[in-house]
Amino acid sequence: MRPDLTPLTPGFYADAQGRLHLNMREFLIAHELPDVPAMRAVAWEEIREIFGGIEITEIADFIP
């Protein structure tokens, strides 16, 4: 992943300012879920419920 981010759990990362970032593809794969639009929508709904008002930025795979 990106060198400026610290991994927290599969798919979730934090930056130096403590902001959260999510690689949805990595998150879904780690939980053995299909990476399809409907599953992404369900996952985002659950993540928003769990994290409340904490802003989470979606990030893409890092390809050097």
C-alpha positions as CSV (number, residue, x, y, z in Angstrom):
1,M,0.0,0.0,0.0
2,R,1.1,3.6,0.3
3,P,4.1,4.4,2.4
4,D,2.4,7.4,4.0
5,L,-0.4,5.2,5.5
6,T,-0.2,2.9,8.5
7,P,-2.2,-0.4,8.2
8,L,-4.8,-0.9,11.0
9,T,-6.7,-4.0,9.8
10,P,-7.2,-5.4,6.3
11,G,-8.5,-2.5,4.1
12,F,-8.3,0.2,6.9
13,Y,-5.3,2.6,7.1
14,A,-4.5,5.8,9.1
15,D,-2.4,8.7,8.0
16,A,-0.1,10.8,10.1
17,Q,-2.9,13.1,11.0
18,G,-5.1,10.2,12.3
19,R,-7.5,10.3,9.4
20,L,-9.0,7.0,8.3
21,H,-8.7,5.5,4.8
22,L,-10.4,2.5,3.3
23,N,-9.3,0.2,0.4
24,M,-12.7,-1.4,-0.2
25,R,-11.4,-4.1,-2.5
26,E,-8.9,-5.2,0.1
27,F,-11.5,-5.1,2.8
28,L,-14.0,-7.2,0.9
29,I,-11.4,-9.8,-0.1
30,A,-10.2,-10.1,3.5
31,H,-13.8,-10.9,4.5
32,E,-14.3,-13.3,1.6
33,L,-17.0,-11.1,0.1
34,P,-17.5,-10.4,-3.6
35,D,-16.3,-7.1,-4.9
36,V,-19.5,-6.0,-6.6
37,P,-21.5,-2.8,-6.4
38,A,-24.2,-4.2,-4.2
39,M,-21.8,-5.6,-1.7
40,R,-19.8,-2.3,-1.6
41,A,-23.0,-0.4,-0.8
42,V,-23.9,-2.8,2.0
43,A,-20.3,-2.6,3.4
44,W,-20.3,1.2,3.3
45,E,-23.7,1.3,5.1
46,E,-22.3,-1.0,7.9
47,I,-19.0,0.9,8.1
48,R,-20.8,4.3,8.4
49,E,-23.0,2.8,11.1
50,I,-20.0,1.5,13.1
51,F,-17.8,4.6,12.7
52,G,-20.6,7.1,13.1
53,G,-19.5,10.6,12.0
54,I,-15.9,9.7,11.5
55,E,-14.9,10.7,7.9
56,I,-13.4,7.8,6.0
57,T,-11.7,8.4,2.6
58,E,-11.8,5.5,0.1
59,I,-8.5,4.8,-1.5
60,A,-7.6,2.7,-4.5
61,D,-5.0,0.0,-4.8
62,F,-1.5,1.3,-4.9
63,I,0.2,0.4,-8.2
64,P,3.9,1.4,-8.4
